[in-house]
Amino acid sequence: MKKTDELFQIAQTAIYNYSGDIDVLNSALGMLFTGHYYGWRFLYIVHLKQHKGTKSPIGFVYS
């Protein structure tokens, strides 16, 4: 139960302190809870498939 409380505290802090595009906040919170449920490996695979063949803002090309 403590882990869930920590997760909600992180989400609540992010919501209170964020000032920007609501879509970015929505994505970040969605990834937070999805990563908690499925684990980081799932997020890694989804993220790589989503960006395959594209170039990141820092110049990294996903292959």
Contacts in CASP RR format, 6 or more apart in sequence:
PFRMAT RR
TARGET T0000
AUTHOR 0000-0000-0000
METHOD contacts of the structure
MODEL  1
MKKTDELFQIAQTAIYNYSGDIDVLNSALGMLFTGHYYGWRFLYIVHLKQ
HKGTKSPIGFVYS
3 36 0 8 1.000
7 32 0 8 1.000
7 33 0 8 1.000
7 36 0 8 1.000
10 32 0 8 1.000
11 29 0 8 1.000
11 32 0 8 1.000
11 33 0 8 1.000
14 25 0 8 1.000
14 28 0 8 1.000
14 29 0 8 1.000
14 32 0 8 1.000
15 25 0 8 1.000
15 29 0 8 1.000
18 25 0 8 1.000
31 43 0 8 1.000
34 42 0 8 1.000
34 43 0 8 1.000
35 42 0 8 1.000
35 43 0 8 1.000
48 62 0 8 1.000
51 62 0 8 1.000
52 62 0 8 1.000
52 63 0 8 1.000
53 61 0 8 1.000
53 62 0 8 1.000
53 63 0 8 1.000
54 61 0 8 1.000
54 62 0 8 1.000
55 61 0 8 1.000
55 62 0 8 1.000
56 62 0 8 1.000
END
